[in-house]
């Protein structure tokens, strides 16, 4: 017989003896004769724990058993009716309990007494002394040894299944500090980290060290009604006393105007609470013991990869360090990526598929926040002067060798600020700014996400930073290339501060640059008006690439690569096509339009189709097509 079964049988025997004892008191009060029973108690029962943690007197304990007996055994209803000399009165009352049970005292009826304060029993509406009493369902299950939660808590609080995997040593040390703190204080522990999984992992480790159950709650679920909040706090305090549970409140998205609700709840909770906070959250204003939870190191992620894949980890040994350094995945994501690798054959295939799996898993956070652009361009598609081409190569090198320079060579320890790779692409529309980002992302084998800054900027104070924080936090896992389009929507000459909104606009820009500088990947800003940007902001950008309007030689090269090799093209005069004084973006538009015209005629793409397409595209931008540009075409 297992230890659990033995404890259940012992608890059952103890409860049966308690029921017999109270039943006998009822029978004797009614004038009958009750048999005396004995019980060989083996260890503390659930009822013993209830009596101890809620400081019940023998009489209050007897009232609780009396109410439990009505639910568990039919004989109690008959005994209550006989004791009250009325066959209709089958429920216990305070009047009956005071008269029939030993060591009775009036203070047990008080609403501040443990029976009513902790809601161990409920009194039906009506007369306090003569209204029926009913044991609380959660308490009935508990003293009967049945594992069952409180239904009234389920709408707000849910159990957390602990993760069996161990957490890194640095995070274990955070859990040890929290456990030590709770030996001398009951105030909340504030776990601060960028990633929720790091915060939750430490919270679960705290519960494991304390050998206590772990429950979770979102700060948004804290009731706004004071009465509901009081009921929630009292029920949770009762649950914590019964089970020793620790409450973990997720408060990373807490709004400043909701801080009062959470604070009011915490003031009423008398049990250990861990609050999971995002850096910069309004919840940081809560009083408590602050612990900064460090993120996983590359070595930690590598160990998780090896543990997750087992012997298969040797198949990606060549790229495991690179994957661990670049993709800042948590334990769950690494396991998911590992599952995606099952069935892949060949050592080369594993290295390639492991990288792809990491890209796929890390996309989840950014979906819905930014637009992912499929990278299709290559270096040959980008026609730029040598200086700009070389600068783009250097940008890619900075991203590729970031871990080597910063971590292995110690530059991150020497220079704290400005470690992120930031770039500004400036130039007129169609000069290749987006394509350049596409080329860099393709060369690095990374995802490219385009963020429209005009849609991120909000008129409401604080919303812009919140939007930017969500984007950067979500992108940290993958180190994706972030392309912030139309930087003019946020940047500009630093205006004279005339009111709070002007001051806050400058703070928004500073916040964006701060996040760009600390971002693990590459963050690119694009602008059509470089001169409109404040020079103080420009100094914080690592790379500035000016995309010039293409000259005739560059335009010819762009035209030569404008049509796919599968497209049926007549002999074209690229020198004459280069006479069109347009950007590369407009050249691609004209080439595409000409292809549709030729396809509609069932002909090959020729100069006449390009001329017709050019007229349409010029009309769109309200610009005349001059004879100098089209002379000698047809």
N, C-alpha and C positions, 0 to 999 in steps of 0.2 A: 504494500500500500504506500502511495506517495505521501510526502510530507504535507502537500496541499490538501489531500483527501483526509488525512488524519486531523488537520486543523479544522476542516469543515465539520467533521463528525464531532469533534470536541466542542466547537461552537454551537452545534445543533443540540447536543446534550445539555450544555449550560443554559441555552435559551429555554429548552423544555422545562428544566428545573425552575427557572424564573417564572415561567407561565403557570406552572403548578402552584408555586408559592403564592402568587397574586390571586389565582383562582380560588385557592383555599381560603384566603382572607375574605373574598366575596361570599363564598358559601357560608362561612361562619357568621358573617354579618347578617345574612338572611335567616339565620337560625338553624342552619343545617350543620352537618358533620363532614369535615374534609379530612382525607388521609394525609398524613405527613410523609413527604418524600425526601429522599436523600440523593445527593449527586456527588460523584467523585470528580471534582473539577480538575482538568489537566491544562493549565496555562490560562492566560487571559482571553476572554471572549470579546466579540465585537461590542457587546453591551457594556463590558467593563471599560473599553476604550471611550465609548460615548460618555459614560459617567465621569471618567477622569478628565477628558479634554473640555467638557462643558460644566464641570464641577457640580454635578447633580447630587442632591441629598438622597438618602435612601427613599424618602417619600416621593421625590420627583422621579427617581428611577422606577418606582412602583407604578406611578401614573403612566409613564411611557410604556411599560410592559403591559399594563391594563389595556391601553389603546392598541397595542400590537396584537394582543390576544383576540380582540374583536375581529381583526382582519385574518388571523391565522387559524382560529379554532372556533367552531360553531357553539361550543359549550359556554363561551363567554357571554354571548348574547342572552342565553337563557339565564345565566347567573345574574346579569345586570337587571333583567326584568324581575327576577325573584327578589333581588336586594332592594329594588325601588318599588316593589309591590304593584307593578303595572305591566301587563304583558306587552304594551306598546313601547315601553321605555327600554329598548334593547341596546342603547348606546351609553357609554360611560359619560359622566359629567364631573365637574369639579366638586359638586355637592356630594355625589356618591363617593368619590375618591377620598375626600376629607373625612367622611364618616366611616368608611370601610377599611382603609389602608393604615398600617401602623406608622407612627412617627409623623403624623400629618402636621403641616404648618401652613398658615395662611399666605406666607410670602411666595409660595409656589404658584399662586394664582396671578401674581403681579406680572404685568406685561414686560417689565425689565428683568424678570427672572429667566433662567436659562431655557425653560420649556417654551415660553412664548417668544423671548427675544431671538433665540436661534431657530425658531419655527420648527421645533421638534414635533410639536402638535399644533393643530388648528382648532380654533373654537368657532362653532357655527354662529351665525348672526342671532342676536337675541340676548337673553339673560346670560350674564357671565357664569353664574353658578349652575344654571340648569340647562344650558345649551349643550348639545352633543359635542364630544371631543373626538378628533380623528388624528391618527398619527400621520406625519408627513411621509409621502410615498418613498422619498429617497432614504429617510431614516429607517423605514420598515425593511427595505431591501438590505440596508447596511447591517442592521443587527441580525438579520436572517442569514448573512454571509453571502448575499448575492451581489455580484459585480454589476452595478447599474448606475449610470450617471444621473444627474439632476436635469430633468427635461427643461426646466426654466433657464438653465444656463446654456443649453445647447444653441440657442439663437445667437449668442454672443461669444461663447468660449468653446473651443474644440480641443480634443486631445491630440497630442503630437507624438507620432511614432518615432522613437529614437533611431538615429542612424547608427548602424553597428560599426561603421568604419571609424577609425581613429582620426583625430584632427592633428595638424602639425604642432610641434612642440611649442612654438610661440603663441598659438591660440590656446593650447592647454594651460599655459602659464596665466593667460587672461582668466580662464575659468577658475584656476586655483586662487587668484586674487579675489574674485567675487565670493567664493566659498569662505575665504578667510574674513572678508568684510562682513558677511552675514552672521558671523559668530559674535560680533560686537554691535551690530546695528540692524534695524529692520527697514531702513530706507531703501528705495529702489536702486538697482544697478543699471547704469546706462551703458549699453553696448553700442559703440559708434564704429561704423565701417561703411565703405561704399557699397559693398555687395551684401544683399540680404542673406545669402547662403552662409557667408562668414559669420554674420551676427547670430543666425539661428544655430549654426554648428557649435558656437561657444555656449549658447544658452542650453542646448541639449547636453553638452559636456558638463555644465554646472549641475544639471539634474542627475546625470549619471554619477558624478562624484558624491552628491548628497543622497543618492539612492532614492530619489523622489520622482513621482510622475510629473510630466511636463505638459502644460496646456498653453494654447495660443489664442490670441485675440487681436483684432485690428482696432487701432485707435478710433477709426471712423465708426465703429459699432458701439462706442460708449453712448449710452442714452443721454439725450439732452434734457429729458424730464427729470427733475431732482428726485421725485418719488421712485421712479424706475431705477435711477442710479443708486439710490439707497438700498433698494431690494437686491439689485445685482451685487453690490459690495457685500451685503450681509450674507447672501447665499454663498458667494465665493469664499468669504472668511470661514464659513461653516465647512465648506468642502475642503479647504486647506487644512483646517484643524483635524478633520477626519482622515485625510489621506496624506497630508504633508506636501501637497502639490505646489509647484512653482508656476506662476503665471508669467508668460512671455508676451508682451504687448508690442506689436509691429506698429511703429509710429513714424516710419520714414517719410510718409506723404502727409504728415499732420500739418494742417493749416494753422496760422497764427490765431485766427478767430475761434478755432476749436480747442486751443490749448487749455482754456478754462475748464472744459468738460472733463478732460483727462486728468487734470490736476485735482479737480474735485473728487473724482473716483479714487485716485491714489491716496488722498487724505483719509479715506474711509477703509482702505484695505490694510489689514494688519498682518499680512503674510508676505513672504519674499516675492518680489516682482522684478523681472528683468525687462527693460524697455529697449527695443531695437531701434536705433536711430541712424538716419543717414546724415553724413557730414553736412552741416549747414541747415539742418531741419529746425523748425520751430521748437521741437521737443527737447532740444539741447538746453532750453531754459528751465527744464524741470530739475528740482533739487534732488541730488543723489550722488552716488559714487560713479564717476566717469571712467570707463575703460575703453581705450582705443584698440580695436581688434585689427591686427595687421593682416594684409592680404596674403594670399598664397604666394610663395616664392616659386621661381621656375623649378628649383630642386624639389619642392613639395609636389608640384604638378607632375613632374617626371616620376616621382615615387607612386603617385596615384595611377598614372598610366601603366606602370609596371605591375602594380597590384591588380589593376582591372584586366589587363590583357594576359597576364601570366607569361607562359612560354612564348606566346605570339609577340610579346614586346620586342623580342630579338629580331623580328622580321622588319621592324621600323627603327632599328637601333641607329641607323645612319642619320635619320632625320628626327629622332626623338628629342634631342636637345633643342633643335631649331623649333619644333612644334611647341615644346614646353615653354620656351622663351617667348614666342610670339603670341600664342593664343592663351589669354588669361581666363581659362575655363575653370569652373568649379568642379567638385567631385561628380555631381550628377551629370553634368555636361560631358565630362571625360568618359564616363561609363556609357553614355548614349552614343558618343562618337565611336567608342570601342565596339558597341553592338553593330554599328553600321559597317564595320570592317569584316564582320564574319563572312566567310565564303570568298574573300578576295584571294586570288592565287598569284604567286610570283613575288619575289622580294621587291622588284621595281614597282610592281602594281601596288604593293602595300604602302610604300613611301608616298606615292602619288595620291592614293585613295585616302590615306590618313589625313593628309593636308586638306583634301576636299571635304572630308567628313567634319573636320574642325570648322571649316568655313560654313558648312551647312548648319551645324549646331549653333554656332555663334550668331547666326542671322536672326534668331527668334526675337531677340531684344529690340532690334532696330526696325523690324517690320511694323509698318503703321506710323513710324516717326519720320522716316525719310524714304526717298525713292531709290531703289537699287537699280543701277544701270549695268546692263550686260556689257562687259568689256570685249570689244571686237577689233579695236584698232591695234596697230603695231607701229614700231618706230619709223618704218618706211612710209606710213600714211601721213606722218606729221612733217610738214615742210616748213622749216624754220631756219633762220641764220645760225651759224655755228655756235655763237655765244649762248643763245637761248637753248639750243640742243644740248650743249655741254652742261648747262645749269640743270636741266631736267635729269640728266644722267647722275649728277651729284645729289640731287634730291632723292632719287631712288637708292643711291648708295648709303645715304644717311639713314634711311628707313631700314634697309637690309642689314646694316652693321650696327644698329642701335644697341642691341644687347651686348655685343662685343666691346664697344667703346665705353658704354656707360657702366655695365656691370663687371665685365672681366678686367677692363683696364682702369676701373676706378674713377671715371669721370663723374659719375652720379654722386659719389661721396665728396668730390672736390667742389663741384658746382651744383647747387641745389636748384636754382631757377633756370628756366629756359631750356629744359631738356627735350621738350617736344619738337617735332619737325613741323615747322609752319612755313607756308608759302603764300605769296600773293601773286595771282596772275592778272595782269592789267592789259587792257587792249580793247579795241573796238569789237563789236559783235561780229562773230564769224571768223575771227583771226586764229582760232584753234585752242582757246583756253580749256574748254570742256574736253576736247580731244586729247590734249596734253595730259589731263588727269586720267583719262581713259587709258592712255598708253602707259603711264606710270603704274596704274593698278594692274594692268595686264602683265607688265614685266615683273612685278612683285608677286603675282598670282594671288591678289587680294580682291575683295569686293570693293566696289565703288558706290558710295551713296551720295546722292545729290540732295542738299537741303536748301529749300527756298527761304532765305532769311526774311523776305517780306512776309511770309506766313508764320515765321517764328516770333517776330517782334510783336509784342502786345501793348496796347495802350494802358493796360492795368499794371500798376506798380508791382514788381516782383514776378509777374507771369513770364516775362522774357527769360529771366535767369532760370526759372523752373523748366521751361521748354528746352533751353540749352543744356541744362543738367541732365535731363532725361536722355537726350541724344548722345551726349558724351559718355554717360554711364553705360548705356546700352552698347556703345561702340567699343568700349574698353576690352570686352571679351575677345573680339576678333582683330582689333587693331586695323579695322578697315580704313580705306582712304575716304575722308569726308570732304565733300566739295560744297562749300557754302556759296551759293550763287547770289549775285546782286548784293555784294557787301555794302553798296551805297545805302541800302535800306537801314543799316545800323551805324555805319561809319560816316564820318563827315568832319569838317573842320570843327574843332571843339568850340562849341558855342559859348557865349558869355552866359554864366549862370544867373538867370533872372528869377527862377522859381524852383520848387522842388522837382518838377518834371524835367527841367533841363539838367539838374544835378543827377537825377536818376538815369537819364539817357547816357551820360558819361559813365556811370557805374555799370550799365549794361555792356558797354563796349569793353570796359576793363575786365568784366567777368568773362566775356567771350575769349579775350586774349589770354587770360589766366588759364582757362580750361584748355585752350589750344596749346599753350606752352607746357602743360603737364600731361597732355594726351600721349599715349604710347604709340599711336600710329601717326599718319600724315594728315594734317588738316590744311585745306587749301581754301583761300578766299579768292573770289573773282570780282572784278570791277571794270566798268567801262570808263570810269573817271578817276584815274589814280590821283590827279591833282586835287581832287576834292577831299582826299583823306588827310587827316591830321598827321604831321610828321612825327609827333610823339608816339602815335600808334604804329607807324611804319617802322620805327626803330626796334620794335619788339617782334617783328617778323623776320625769320631767319633767311628766307629766300624771297626775292622780288624778281619776277620775270615779266618783262615788257614784251607783249606780243605785237610786233609791228604789222602795219598794213603790207601785204605781200607785194613785192616788186614784180616786174615782168618775168624774170627768170623763175621766181618762186611760183608765180601763177601758172607758168608752163608745166612745171613739175607736178603741180596739183592737178591740172587737166589731164596729164598723162596717167594719173592714178585714179581719175574720177570714175571710170567705168570698170565694173568687174570683168574678169577675163572671160566669163561665160556670156557676156552681153554681145550681140551681133553689132559690130561697129564698122562703118566704112572708113576709108582712109581719111583721117582728120588732120587739118593743118593746125597743129598745136601752137605754132608761133602766132597765128592770127587769133586763135582762141585766147591767148594770153593778153591780147590787146584789151579785152574786157577788164575794166578797172574795178574789180570786185574782190571781196574777201574769199577765203577758202570755203566758208560756210555757204555763201551765195553760189559759188561754183558747184558745190554738191547739189544744191537745190535745182540749179539749171540743168545739170546732167540727169538728175532723176526725172524732171519734167520732160526733157527731150526723149528719154527712154519710153515714157508712156505715150508720147505722140507717135514715135516710130512703131511701137507695138500696135497701136490702134490702126495704123496704115498697113501693117504687115510688112514693114520695110526695115532695113538696117538703120542704125542711128547715124545720121549725117549732119553736115554743117547747117542745113536748112532747119532741121528739127531743133538744133541748139539755138539758132537765131530766133525761132518762134518762142522757144522757152525763155530766152533771155528777155524778150520784149515783155512777157508776162511778169517775170520776176522784177524787172525794172519798174513796171507800173505799180507793183505792190509797194515799193519803197518810194514811189512818187519821184522817179528820177528818169530823165530822158536818155535814150540809147543813141549815142552820137555816131556820126559817120566815121570818125577817127577810130572808133572801137570796132566797127563792123566792115570797114573798107576792104573790098576784095574777097569777101566771104563766099558769095554765091554769084 
